[in-house]
Amino acid sequence: MPAVTVRNLPLETHRALKVRAAQNGRSTEAEIRLILEEAVTPKSRLKIGSELAAFGRRYGGIELNYKRDRRPIEPAKFS
């Protein structure tokens, strides 16, 4: 698993992290890990299919006259 070193962290910030970790019953390292995960994880996940369907509904939708090709897929040829 990757490791990160944070240099020149202000003493006040380190103390605040230790206090926050203690309040949450975690080690300082676990608290920092959680803070970083929350900072980079989206609050809600965008699901492209749902978003496209909602977009279509907003603009009245379209009628697709498309028949699926059910033939087996041919493998790619690289020659």
Gaussian input, Z-matrix of N, CA and C with variables (Angstrom, degrees):
# hf/3-21g

backbone

0 1
 N
 C     1     B1
 C     2     B2     1     A1
 N     3     B3     2     A2     1     D1
 C     4     B4     3     A3     2     D2
 C     5     B5     4     A4     3     D3
 N     6     B6     5     A5     4     D4
 C     7     B7     6     A6     5     D5
 C     8     B8     7     A7     6     D6
 N     9     B9     8     A8     7     D7
 C    10    B10     9     A9     8     D8
 C    11    B11    10    A10     9     D9
 N    12    B12    11    A11    10    D10
 C    13    B13    12    A12    11    D11
 C    14    B14    13    A13    12    D12
 N    15    B15    14    A14    13    D13
 C    16    B16    15    A15    14    D14
 C    17    B17    16    A16    15    D15
 N    18    B18    17    A17    16    D16
 C    19    B19    18    A18    17    D17
 C    20    B20    19    A19    18    D18
 N    21    B21    20    A20    19    D19
 C    22    B22    21    A21    20    D20
 C    23    B23    22    A22    21    D21
 N    24    B24    23    A23    22    D22
 C    25    B25    24    A24    23    D23
 C    26    B26    25    A25    24    D24
 N    27    B27    26    A26    25    D25
 C    28    B28    27    A27    26    D26
 C    29    B29    28    A28    27    D27
 N    30    B30    29    A29    28    D28
 C    31    B31    30    A30    29    D29
 C    32    B32    31    A31    30    D30
 N    33    B33    32    A32    31    D31
 C    34    B34    33    A33    32    D32
 C    35    B35    34    A34    33    D33
 N    36    B36    35    A35    34    D34
 C    37    B37    36    A36    35    D35
 C    38    B38    37    A37    36    D36
 N    39    B39    38    A38    37    D37
 C    40    B40    39    A39    38    D38
 C    41    B41    40    A40    39    D39
 N    42    B42    41    A41    40    D40
 C    43    B43    42    A42    41    D41
 C    44    B44    43    A43    42    D42
 N    45    B45    44    A44    43    D43
 C    46    B46    45    A45    44    D44
 C    47    B47    46    A46    45    D45
 N    48    B48    47    A47    46    D46
 C    49    B49    48    A48    47    D47
 C    50    B50    49    A49    48    D48
 N    51    B51    50    A50    49    D49
 C    52    B52    51    A51    50    D50
 C    53    B53    52    A52    51    D51
 N    54    B54    53    A53    52    D52
 C    55    B55    54    A54    53    D53
 C    56    B56    55    A55    54    D54
 N    57    B57    56    A56    55    D55
 C    58    B58    57    A57    56    D56
 C    59    B59    58    A58    57    D57
 N    60    B60    59    A59    58    D58
 C    61    B61    60    A60    59    D59
 C    62    B62    61    A61    60    D60
 N    63    B63    62    A62    61    D61
 C    64    B64    63    A63    62    D62
 C    65    B65    64    A64    63    D63
 N    66    B66    65    A65    64    D64
 C    67    B67    66    A66    65    D65
 C    68    B68    67    A67    66    D66
 N    69    B69    68    A68    67    D67
 C    70    B70    69    A69    68    D68
 C    71    B71    70    A70    69    D69
 N    72    B72    71    A71    70    D70
 C    73    B73    72    A72    71    D71
 C    74    B74    73    A73    72    D72
 N    75    B75    74    A74    73    D73
 C    76    B76    75    A75    74    D74
 C    77    B77    76    A76    75    D75
 N    78    B78    77    A77    76    D76
 C    79    B79    78    A78    77    D77
 C    80    B80    79    A79    78    D78
 N    81    B81    80    A80    79    D79
 C    82    B82    81    A81    80    D80
 C    83    B83    82    A82    81    D81
 N    84    B84    83    A83    82    D82
 C    85    B85    84    A84    83    D83
 C    86    B86    85    A85    84    D84
 N    87    B87    86    A86    85    D85
 C    88    B88    87    A87    86    D86
 C    89    B89    88    A88    87    D87
 N    90    B90    89    A89    88    D88
 C    91    B91    90    A90    89    D89
 C    92    B92    91    A91    90    D90
 N    93    B93    92    A92    91    D91
 C    94    B94    93    A93    92    D92
 C    95    B95    94    A94    93    D93
 N    96    B96    95    A95    94    D94
 C    97    B97    96    A96    95    D95
 C    98    B98    97    A97    96    D96
 N    99    B99    98    A98    97    D97
 C   100   B100    99    A99    98    D98
 C   101   B101   100   A100    99    D99
 N   102   B102   101   A101   100   D100
 C   103   B103   102   A102   101   D101
 C   104   B104   103   A103   102   D102
 N   105   B105   104   A104   103   D103
 C   106   B106   105   A105   104   D104
 C   107   B107   106   A106   105   D105
 N   108   B108   107   A107   106   D106
 C   109   B109   108   A108   107   D107
 C   110   B110   109   A109   108   D108
 N   111   B111   110   A110   109   D109
 C   112   B112   111   A111   110   D110
 C   113   B113   112   A112   111   D111
 N   114   B114   113   A113   112   D112
 C   115   B115   114   A114   113   D113
 C   116   B116   115   A115   114   D114
 N   117   B117   116   A116   115   D115
 C   118   B118   117   A117   116   D116
 C   119   B119   118   A118   117   D117
 N   120   B120   119   A119   118   D118
 C   121   B121   120   A120   119   D119
 C   122   B122   121   A121   120   D120
 N   123   B123   122   A122   121   D121
 C   124   B124   123   A123   122   D122
 C   125   B125   124   A124   123   D123
 N   126   B126   125   A125   124   D124
 C   127   B127   126   A126   125   D125
 C   128   B128   127   A127   126   D126
 N   129   B129   128   A128   127   D127
 C   130   B130   129   A129   128   D128
 C   131   B131   130   A130   129   D129
 N   132   B132   131   A131   130   D130
 C   133   B133   132   A132   131   D131
 C   134   B134   133   A133   132   D132
 N   135   B135   134   A134   133   D133
 C   136   B136   135   A135   134   D134
 C   137   B137   136   A136   135   D135
 N   138   B138   137   A137   136   D136
 C   139   B139   138   A138   137   D137
 C   140   B140   139   A139   138   D138
 N   141   B141   140   A140   139   D139
 C   142   B142   141   A141   140   D140
 C   143   B143   142   A142   141   D141
 N   144   B144   143   A143   142   D142
 C   145   B145   144   A144   143   D143
 C   146   B146   145   A145   144   D144
 N   147   B147   146   A146   145   D145
 C   148   B148   147   A147   146   D146
 C   149   B149   148   A148   147   D147
 N   150   B150   149   A149   148   D148
 C   151   B151   150   A150   149   D149
 C   152   B152   151   A151   150   D150
 N   153   B153   152   A152   151   D151
 C   154   B154   153   A153   152   D152
 C   155   B155   154   A154   153   D153
 N   156   B156   155   A155   154   D154
 C   157   B157   156   A156   155   D155
 C   158   B158   157   A157   156   D156
 N   159   B159   158   A158   157   D157
 C   160   B160   159   A159   158   D158
 C   161   B161   160   A160   159   D159
 N   162   B162   161   A161   160   D160
 C   163   B163   162   A162   161   D161
 C   164   B164   163   A163   162   D162
 N   165   B165   164   A164   163   D163
 C   166   B166   165   A165   164   D164
 C   167   B167   166   A166   165   D165
 N   168   B168   167   A167   166   D166
 C   169   B169   168   A168   167   D167
 C   170   B170   169   A169   168   D168
 N   171   B171   170   A170   169   D169
 C   172   B172   171   A171   170   D170
 C   173   B173   172   A172   171   D171
 N   174   B174   173   A173   172   D172
 C   175   B175   174   A174   173   D173
 C   176   B176   175   A175   174   D174
 N   177   B177   176   A176   175   D175
 C   178   B178   177   A177   176   D176
 C   179   B179   178   A178   177   D177
 N   180   B180   179   A179   178   D178
 C   181   B181   180   A180   179   D179
 C   182   B182   181   A181   180   D180
 N   183   B183   182   A182   181   D181
 C   184   B184   183   A183   182   D182
 C   185   B185   184   A184   183   D183
 N   186   B186   185   A185   184   D184
 C   187   B187   186   A186   185   D185
 C   188   B188   187   A187   186   D186
 N   189   B189   188   A188   187   D187
 C   190   B190   189   A189   188   D188
 C   191   B191   190   A190   189   D189
 N   192   B192   191   A191   190   D190
 C   193   B193   192   A192   191   D191
 C   194   B194   193   A193   192   D192
 N   195   B195   194   A194   193   D193
 C   196   B196   195   A195   194   D194
 C   197   B197   196   A196   195   D195
 N   198   B198   197   A197   196   D196
 C   199   B199   198   A198   197   D197
 C   200   B200   199   A199   198   D198
 N   201   B201   200   A200   199   D199
 C   202   B202   201   A201   200   D200
 C   203   B203   202   A202   201   D201
 N   204   B204   203   A203   202   D202
 C   205   B205   204   A204   203   D203
 C   206   B206   205   A205   204   D204
 N   207   B207   206   A206   205   D205
 C   208   B208   207   A207   206   D206
 C   209   B209   208   A208   207   D207
 N   210   B210   209   A209   208   D208
 C   211   B211   210   A210   209   D209
 C   212   B212   211   A211   210   D210
 N   213   B213   212   A212   211   D211
 C   214   B214   213   A213   212   D212
 C   215   B215   214   A214   213   D213
 N   216   B216   215   A215   214   D214
 C   217   B217   216   A216   215   D215
 C   218   B218   217   A217   216   D216
 N   219   B219   218   A218   217   D217
 C   220   B220   219   A219   218   D218
 C   221   B221   220   A220   219   D219
 N   222   B222   221   A221   220   D220
 C   223   B223   222   A222   221   D221
 C   224   B224   223   A223   222   D222
 N   225   B225   224   A224   223   D223
 C   226   B226   225   A225   224   D224
 C   227   B227   226   A226   225   D225
 N   228   B228   227   A227   226   D226
 C   229   B229   228   A228   227   D227
 C   230   B230   229   A229   228   D228
 N   231   B231   230   A230   229   D229
 C   232   B232   231   A231   230   D230
 C   233   B233   232   A232   231   D231
 N   234   B234   233   A233   232   D232
 C   235   B235   234   A234   233   D233
 C   236   B236   235   A235   234   D234

   B1=1.4513
   B2=1.5289
   B3=1.3185
   B4=1.4652
   B5=1.5270
   B6=1.3071
   B7=1.4636
   B8=1.5192
   B9=1.3321
   B10=1.4552
   B11=1.5231
   B12=1.3231
   B13=1.4586
   B14=1.5165
   B15=1.3248
   B16=1.4684
   B17=1.5200
   B18=1.3085
   B19=1.4613
   B20=1.5358
   B21=1.3108
   B22=1.4749
   B23=1.5340
   B24=1.3163
   B25=1.4609
   B26=1.5275
   B27=1.3180
   B28=1.4690
   B29=1.5294
   B30=1.3181
   B31=1.4604
   B32=1.5215
   B33=1.3284
   B34=1.4747
   B35=1.5319
   B36=1.3128
   B37=1.4709
   B38=1.5182
   B39=1.3227
   B40=1.4620
   B41=1.5248
   B42=1.3235
   B43=1.4744
   B44=1.5266
   B45=1.3418
   B46=1.4650
   B47=1.5295
   B48=1.3239
   B49=1.4638
   B50=1.5276
   B51=1.3299
   B52=1.4615
   B53=1.5269
   B54=1.3364
   B55=1.4661
   B56=1.5264
   B57=1.3269
   B58=1.4717
   B59=1.5286
   B60=1.3246
   B61=1.4636
   B62=1.5244
   B63=1.3193
   B64=1.4648
   B65=1.5280
   B66=1.3286
   B67=1.4614
   B68=1.5234
   B69=1.3256
   B70=1.4650
   B71=1.5222
   B72=1.3333
   B73=1.4619
   B74=1.5186
   B75=1.3315
   B76=1.4540
   B77=1.5210
   B78=1.3231
   B79=1.4627
   B80=1.5275
   B81=1.3187
   B82=1.4632
   B83=1.5335
   B84=1.3119
   B85=1.4667
   B86=1.5299
   B87=1.3310
   B88=1.4701
   B89=1.5270
   B90=1.3132
   B91=1.4650
   B92=1.5304
   B93=1.3125
   B94=1.4667
   B95=1.5247
   B96=1.3149
   B97=1.4661
   B98=1.5252
   B99=1.3283
   B100=1.4620
   B101=1.5368
   B102=1.3139
   B103=1.4718
   B104=1.5254
   B105=1.3202
   B106=1.4688
   B107=1.5247
   B108=1.3269
   B109=1.4661
   B110=1.5250
   B111=1.3340
   B112=1.4637
   B113=1.5252
   B114=1.3277
   B115=1.4643
   B116=1.5258
   B117=1.3220
   B118=1.4647
   B119=1.5257
   B120=1.3289
   B121=1.4634
   B122=1.5196
   B123=1.3412
   B124=1.4676
   B125=1.5300
   B126=1.3269
   B127=1.4678
   B128=1.5271
   B129=1.3028
   B130=1.4588
   B131=1.5140
   B132=1.2871
   B133=1.4477
   B134=1.5138
   B135=1.3092
   B136=1.4556
   B137=1.5171
   B138=1.3165
   B139=1.4587
   B140=1.5169
   B141=1.3188
   B142=1.4457
   B143=1.5264
   B144=1.3193
   B145=1.4633
   B146=1.5184
   B147=1.3222
   B148=1.4602
   B149=1.5229
   B150=1.3356
   B151=1.4617
   B152=1.5264
   B153=1.3289
   B154=1.4684
   B155=1.5289
   B156=1.3296
   B157=1.4650
   B158=1.5346
   B159=1.3327
   B160=1.4670
   B161=1.5222
   B162=1.3144
   B163=1.4611
   B164=1.5275
   B165=1.3205
   B166=1.4587
   B167=1.5226
   B168=1.3327
   B169=1.4741
   B170=1.5246
   B171=1.3335
   B172=1.4684
   B173=1.5201
   B174=1.3091
   B175=1.4666
   B176=1.5214
   B177=1.3095
   B178=1.4606
   B179=1.5108
   B180=1.3041
   B181=1.4537
   B182=1.5207
   B183=1.2963
   B184=1.4626
   B185=1.5208
   B186=1.2942
   B187=1.4559
   B188=1.5243
   B189=1.3109
   B190=1.4576
   B191=1.5195
   B192=1.2929
   B193=1.4652
   B194=1.5163
   B195=1.3142
   B196=1.4511
   B197=1.5094
   B198=1.3226
   B199=1.4608
   B200=1.5219
   B201=1.3090
   B202=1.4584
   B203=1.5193
   B204=1.3311
   B205=1.4538
   B206=1.5237
   B207=1.2977
   B208=1.4643
   B209=1.5316
   B210=1.3431
   B211=1.4619
   B212=1.5261
   B213=1.3429
   B214=1.4774
   B215=1.5271
   B216=1.2954
   B217=1.4632
   B218=1.5211
   B219=1.3137
   B220=1.4567
   B221=1.5238
   B222=1.3220
   B223=1.4750
   B224=1.5248
   B225=1.3087
   B226=1.4657
   B227=1.5219
   B228=1.3344
   B229=1.4807
   B230=1.5191
   B231=1.3111
   B232=1.4556
   B233=1.5210
   B234=1.3092
   B235=1.4702
   B236=1.5088
   A1=108.17
   A2=117.77
   A3=120.57
   A4=112.28
   A5=115.08
   A6=121.65
   A7=108.62
   A8=116.20
   A9=122.35
   A10=107.64
   A11=115.80
   A12=121.57
   A13=108.19
   A14=116.33
   A15=120.80
   A16=107.21
   A17=115.58
   A18=120.62
   A19=110.30
   A20=114.93
   A21=122.68
   A22=112.83
   A23=116.57
   A24=121.03
   A25=107.83
   A26=118.19
   A27=119.43
   A28=111.10
   A29=115.33
   A30=121.73
   A31=111.37
   A32=117.14
   A33=120.81
   A34=110.98
   A35=115.69
   A36=119.93
   A37=110.05
   A38=116.95
   A39=120.67
   A40=110.62
   A41=116.51
   A42=120.32
   A43=111.05
   A44=115.98
   A45=119.84
   A46=110.81
   A47=117.01
   A48=120.59
   A49=111.18
   A50=116.61
   A51=120.56
   A52=111.00
   A53=116.58
   A54=120.86
   A55=110.00
   A56=116.06
   A57=120.21
   A58=110.50
   A59=116.95
   A60=121.01
   A61=110.84
   A62=116.68
   A63=120.76
   A64=110.70
   A65=117.38
   A66=120.95
   A67=111.74
   A68=116.07
   A69=120.48
   A70=113.34
   A71=116.66
   A72=120.88
   A73=113.42
   A74=116.52
   A75=120.86
   A76=109.76
   A77=115.07
   A78=119.20
   A79=107.91
   A80=116.00
   A81=119.73
   A82=109.83
   A83=116.49
   A84=120.36
   A85=111.23
   A86=117.38
   A87=120.56
   A88=110.91
   A89=116.81
   A90=120.70
   A91=110.64
   A92=116.98
   A93=120.93
   A94=110.17
   A95=116.74
   A96=121.25
   A97=110.55
   A98=116.92
   A99=121.49
   A100=111.02
   A101=116.74
   A102=120.77
   A103=110.00
   A104=117.09
   A105=120.47
   A106=111.76
   A107=117.45
   A108=120.81
   A109=110.84
   A110=117.42
   A111=120.93
   A112=111.63
   A113=116.78
   A114=120.85
   A115=112.24
   A116=117.98
   A117=120.14
   A118=114.05
   A119=117.56
   A120=121.05
   A121=109.36
   A122=117.73
   A123=119.42
   A124=111.05
   A125=115.87
   A126=120.10
   A127=110.96
   A128=116.09
   A129=119.67
   A130=107.84
   A131=114.92
   A132=120.24
   A133=110.84
   A134=116.66
   A135=121.23
   A136=108.06
   A137=115.99
   A138=121.09
   A139=106.53
   A140=115.88
   A141=121.65
   A142=112.60
   A143=118.56
   A144=120.41
   A145=111.93
   A146=117.04
   A147=121.60
   A148=110.78
   A149=115.86
   A150=120.11
   A151=111.22
   A152=116.90
   A153=120.38
   A154=111.27
   A155=116.90
   A156=120.17
   A157=110.31
   A158=117.17
   A159=120.68
   A160=110.67
   A161=117.19
   A162=121.85
   A163=109.91
   A164=116.72
   A165=121.31
   A166=112.26
   A167=116.60
   A168=120.46
   A169=111.24
   A170=116.92
   A171=120.67
   A172=112.14
   A173=116.87
   A174=120.53
   A175=112.54
   A176=116.88
   A177=121.39
   A178=115.45
   A179=118.44
   A180=121.85
   A181=112.36
   A182=114.70
   A183=121.09
   A184=108.35
   A185=115.75
   A186=120.88
   A187=108.25
   A188=116.34
   A189=120.64
   A190=109.35
   A191=116.44
   A192=121.45
   A193=107.16
   A194=114.46
   A195=120.73
   A196=108.69
   A197=116.19
   A198=120.76
   A199=107.71
   A200=116.29
   A201=121.87
   A202=110.79
   A203=115.79
   A204=122.08
   A205=107.89
   A206=117.61
   A207=122.04
   A208=113.20
   A209=117.51
   A210=119.54
   A211=109.66
   A212=117.00
   A213=119.51
   A214=110.70
   A215=115.84
   A216=121.88
   A217=108.70
   A218=115.99
   A219=121.69
   A220=109.01
   A221=117.83
   A222=119.15
   A223=111.09
   A224=116.00
   A225=121.51
   A226=109.87
   A227=114.84
   A228=120.11
   A229=107.35
   A230=115.29
   A231=121.79
   A232=108.64
   A233=115.85
   A234=118.24
   A235=111.08
   D1=138.16
   D2=-179.53
   D3=-64.51
   D4=153.53
   D5=176.94
   D6=-125.37
   D7=148.44
   D8=179.82
   D9=-127.39
   D10=136.43
   D11=174.70
   D12=-110.48
   D13=128.64
   D14=178.39
   D15=-107.13
   D16=116.09
   D17=-179.42
   D18=-96.78
   D19=157.06
   D20=174.60
   D21=58.84
   D22=35.82
   D23=175.98
   D24=-74.30
   D25=125.45
   D26=179.86
   D27=-58.97
   D28=144.03
   D29=-179.24
   D30=-56.62
   D31=-39.66
   D32=-179.88
   D33=-63.00
   D34=-39.04
   D35=179.54
   D36=-66.77
   D37=-42.50
   D38=179.15
   D39=-62.81
   D40=-43.24
   D41=178.19
   D42=-62.23
   D43=-43.23
   D44=-179.90
   D45=-63.25
   D46=-38.13
   D47=177.21
   D48=-64.47
   D49=-41.97
   D50=178.87
   D51=-63.66
   D52=-42.24
   D53=179.34
   D54=-64.67
   D55=-46.78
   D56=-179.99
   D57=-60.33
   D58=-42.63
   D59=179.19
   D60=-61.53
   D61=-44.57
   D62=179.69
   D63=-62.99
   D64=-40.66
   D65=179.23
   D66=-63.75
   D67=-30.75
   D68=-179.25
   D69=-97.04
   D70=4.45
   D71=176.88
   D72=68.78
   D73=32.83
   D74=179.79
   D75=-126.10
   D76=163.77
   D77=172.41
   D78=-73.41
   D79=161.63
   D80=178.41
   D81=-60.61
   D82=-41.60
   D83=179.41
   D84=-61.81
   D85=-43.88
   D86=178.65
   D87=-64.54
   D88=-37.10
   D89=179.24
   D90=-65.97
   D91=-43.92
   D92=178.15
   D93=-63.03
   D94=-42.19
   D95=178.33
   D96=-59.49
   D97=-43.79
   D98=179.52
   D99=-64.97
   D100=-43.31
   D101=179.00
   D102=-60.03
   D103=-44.90
   D104=179.51
   D105=-64.67
   D106=-42.99
   D107=178.96
   D108=-61.45
   D109=-44.25
   D110=179.53
   D111=-65.35
   D112=-32.32
   D113=-178.29
   D114=-69.85
   D115=-30.59
   D116=-175.15
   D117=-106.50
   D118=-6.40
   D119=-179.91
   D120=-93.27
   D121=127.30
   D122=178.75
   D123=-62.31
   D124=145.36
   D125=179.43
   D126=-66.80
   D127=-40.33
   D128=175.76
   D129=-133.01
   D130=142.54
   D131=-176.62
   D132=-88.05
   D133=131.13
   D134=177.15
   D135=-80.53
   D136=120.80
   D137=177.44
   D138=-104.29
   D139=110.88
   D140=-169.77
   D141=-60.60
   D142=-39.08
   D143=179.15
   D144=-62.72
   D145=-45.41
   D146=178.52
   D147=-63.71
   D148=-39.75
   D149=-179.48
   D150=-67.01
   D151=-40.66
   D152=177.76
   D153=-65.52
   D154=-40.58
   D155=178.60
   D156=-63.81
   D157=-42.47
   D158=178.23
   D159=-64.09
   D160=-39.53
   D161=177.59
   D162=-60.68
   D163=-45.40
   D164=178.31
   D165=-60.87
   D166=-42.65
   D167=179.19
   D168=-64.12
   D169=-39.78
   D170=179.78
   D171=-60.54
   D172=-33.50
   D173=-175.54
   D174=-108.63
   D175=25.80
   D176=173.08
   D177=83.24
   D178=-3.85
   D179=177.99
   D180=70.99
   D181=176.18
   D182=176.63
   D183=-138.74
   D184=157.71
   D185=178.27
   D186=-100.74
   D187=118.42
   D188=178.36
   D189=-101.38
   D190=121.28
   D191=173.97
   D192=-99.76
   D193=77.44
   D194=-173.71
   D195=-125.98
   D196=127.00
   D197=176.49
   D198=-108.26
   D199=126.85
   D200=-176.77
   D201=-68.27
   D202=135.39
   D203=176.11
   D204=-81.21
   D205=113.92
   D206=-174.86
   D207=-96.15
   D208=6.76
   D209=178.83
   D210=-67.51
   D211=150.66
   D212=177.51
   D213=-61.43
   D214=147.87
   D215=-179.63
   D216=-76.99
   D217=133.21
   D218=176.27
   D219=-84.99
   D220=137.49
   D221=178.24
   D222=-66.65
   D223=151.80
   D224=178.09
   D225=-68.07
   D226=145.68
   D227=177.55
   D228=-116.25
   D229=125.22
   D230=-179.82
   D231=-115.48
   D232=84.25
   D233=-179.18
   D234=-132.42

